């Protein structure tokens, strides 16, 4: 019995230190860095909130139009500047960027739920402007940028 116990202790003494040593495991990979959509960056410049680029870098690209629409609904001055930018783009390119159009459509969809979401409802006149802009054709941002240069 004593020999079995001694063998178990000896085995544990030899096996445990070997098991405790970690094999050569590569270091964990760095999380991927989020790249900000150019349309979002242009919108942040328009509303004079470039400092928020870091916040939006944590938002997956597919959700940036919704997140930006939420921001605009909570900031009436920024919404006014964004609408003005969309009108200028339409004059230059006969359309607005597809991303801007998605933002405007989210604004139309979120505005009726304003109280539940914690912001004031957009005034009727401003919502009329947003609705008109939603009806404009959406075109790629590159086309708008090229037409601005002419």
C-alpha positions as CSV (number, residue, x, y, z in Angstrom):
1,X,0.0,0.0,0.0
2,X,2.8,2.3,0.9
3,X,4.5,1.6,-2.4
4,X,1.3,2.6,-4.4
5,X,1.1,5.8,-2.4
6,X,4.7,6.6,-3.0
7,X,4.3,5.9,-6.7
8,X,1.3,8.2,-6.9
9,X,3.2,11.0,-5.1
10,X,6.2,10.5,-7.3
11,X,4.0,10.5,-10.5
12,X,2.2,13.7,-9.4
13,X,5.6,15.4,-8.6
14,X,6.8,14.6,-12.1
15,X,3.6,15.2,-14.1
16,X,2.2,18.4,-12.4
17,X,5.2,20.6,-13.1
18,X,5.2,19.5,-16.7
19,X,1.5,20.1,-17.0
20,X,1.9,23.5,-15.4
21,X,4.3,24.7,-18.1
22,X,2.3,26.2,-20.9
23,X,3.3,25.1,-24.3
24,X,4.4,27.8,-26.8
25,X,1.1,29.5,-27.3
26,X,1.1,32.6,-29.6
27,X,0.2,35.9,-28.0
28,X,-3.5,36.8,-28.4
29,X,-4.2,38.7,-31.6
30,X,-4.9,42.4,-31.4
31,X,-8.6,43.2,-31.9
32,X,-9.2,44.5,-35.4
33,X,-9.2,48.3,-35.7
34,X,-12.5,49.8,-37.0
35,X,-12.1,52.0,-40.0
36,X,-14.5,54.9,-40.2
37,X,-16.7,55.1,-43.3
38,X,-15.8,58.1,-45.4
39,X,-19.5,59.1,-45.6
40,X,-19.6,59.2,-41.8
41,X,-16.4,61.2,-41.6
42,X,-17.8,63.7,-44.1
43,X,-21.0,63.9,-42.0
44,X,-19.0,64.5,-38.8
45,X,-17.1,67.3,-40.5
46,X,-20.4,68.8,-41.7
47,X,-21.9,68.8,-38.2
48,X,-18.6,70.1,-36.8
49,X,-18.2,67.0,-34.5
50,X,-15.0,65.4,-35.8
51,X,-14.1,64.7,-32.2
52,X,-16.8,62.0,-32.2
53,X,-15.0,59.9,-34.7
54,X,-13.5,57.9,-31.9
55,X,-16.9,57.1,-30.5
56,X,-18.2,56.0,-33.9
57,X,-15.1,53.8,-34.5
58,X,-16.7,51.4,-32.0
59,X,-19.9,51.2,-34.0
60,X,-19.9,48.4,-36.7
61,X,-20.0,50.0,-40.2
62,X,-23.4,48.5,-41.0
63,X,-24.9,50.3,-38.0
64,X,-23.3,53.8,-38.5
65,X,-26.3,55.3,-40.4
66,X,-28.6,54.4,-37.5
67,X,-26.2,55.6,-34.9
68,X,-25.6,58.9,-36.7
69,X,-29.4,59.4,-37.1
70,X,-29.8,58.9,-33.4
71,X,-27.1,61.5,-32.8
72,X,-28.8,63.9,-35.2
73,X,-32.2,63.5,-33.5
74,X,-30.6,64.4,-30.2
75,X,-28.8,67.5,-31.6
76,X,-31.1,69.8,-33.5
77,X,-28.3,72.1,-34.7
78,X,-26.4,69.2,-36.2
79,X,-29.5,68.0,-37.9
80,X,-30.0,71.4,-39.5
81,X,-26.4,71.5,-40.8
82,X,-26.7,67.9,-42.1
83,X,-29.9,68.8,-44.0
84,X,-28.1,71.9,-45.5
85,X,-25.3,69.6,-46.7
86,X,-27.7,67.2,-48.3
87,X,-29.4,70.1,-50.2
88,X,-26.0,71.3,-51.4
89,X,-25.1,67.8,-52.6
90,X,-28.4,67.7,-54.5
91,X,-27.7,71.0,-56.3
92,X,-24.3,69.8,-57.3
93,X,-25.0,66.1,-58.2
94,X,-28.7,65.8,-58.6
95,X,-28.8,63.3,-55.7
96,X,-27.5,62.6,-52.2
97,X,-25.1,60.0,-51.1
98,X,-26.6,56.5,-50.4
99,X,-25.3,56.7,-46.8
100,X,-26.9,60.1,-46.2
101,X,-30.2,58.8,-47.6
102,X,-30.1,55.8,-45.1
103,X,-29.5,58.3,-42.3
104,X,-32.5,60.4,-43.3
105,X,-34.7,57.3,-43.6
106,X,-33.7,56.3,-40.1
107,X,-34.6,59.8,-38.9
108,X,-38.1,59.4,-40.5
109,X,-38.5,56.0,-38.8
110,X,-37.2,57.0,-35.4
111,X,-38.9,60.4,-35.0
112,X,-42.4,59.0,-34.1
113,X,-40.8,57.0,-31.2
114,X,-39.0,60.1,-29.9
115,X,-40.5,60.1,-26.4
116,X,-39.7,56.4,-25.9
117,X,-36.1,56.9,-27.1
118,X,-35.5,60.0,-24.9
119,X,-35.3,62.9,-27.3
120,X,-37.7,65.7,-28.4
121,X,-39.7,65.2,-31.6
122,X,-38.3,67.0,-34.6
123,X,-40.5,70.0,-35.6
124,X,-42.9,69.4,-38.4
125,X,-41.2,71.8,-40.9
126,X,-37.8,70.1,-40.4
127,X,-39.4,66.7,-40.8
128,X,-40.9,67.9,-44.1
129,X,-37.4,68.8,-45.3
130,X,-36.1,65.4,-44.2
131,X,-39.0,63.7,-46.0
132,X,-38.3,65.6,-49.2
133,X,-34.6,64.6,-49.1
134,X,-35.5,61.0,-48.6
135,X,-37.2,61.0,-52.0
136,X,-34.1,62.1,-53.8
137,X,-32.0,59.5,-55.6
138,X,-29.1,58.0,-53.7
139,X,-25.8,58.0,-55.6
140,X,-22.3,56.9,-54.6
141,X,-20.3,59.4,-52.6
142,X,-17.5,59.3,-55.2
143,X,-19.8,60.7,-57.8
144,X,-20.8,63.6,-55.6
145,X,-17.1,64.3,-54.7
146,X,-16.2,64.3,-58.5
147,X,-19.1,66.6,-59.3
148,X,-18.1,69.0,-56.5
149,X,-14.7,69.3,-58.1
150,X,-16.0,70.6,-61.4
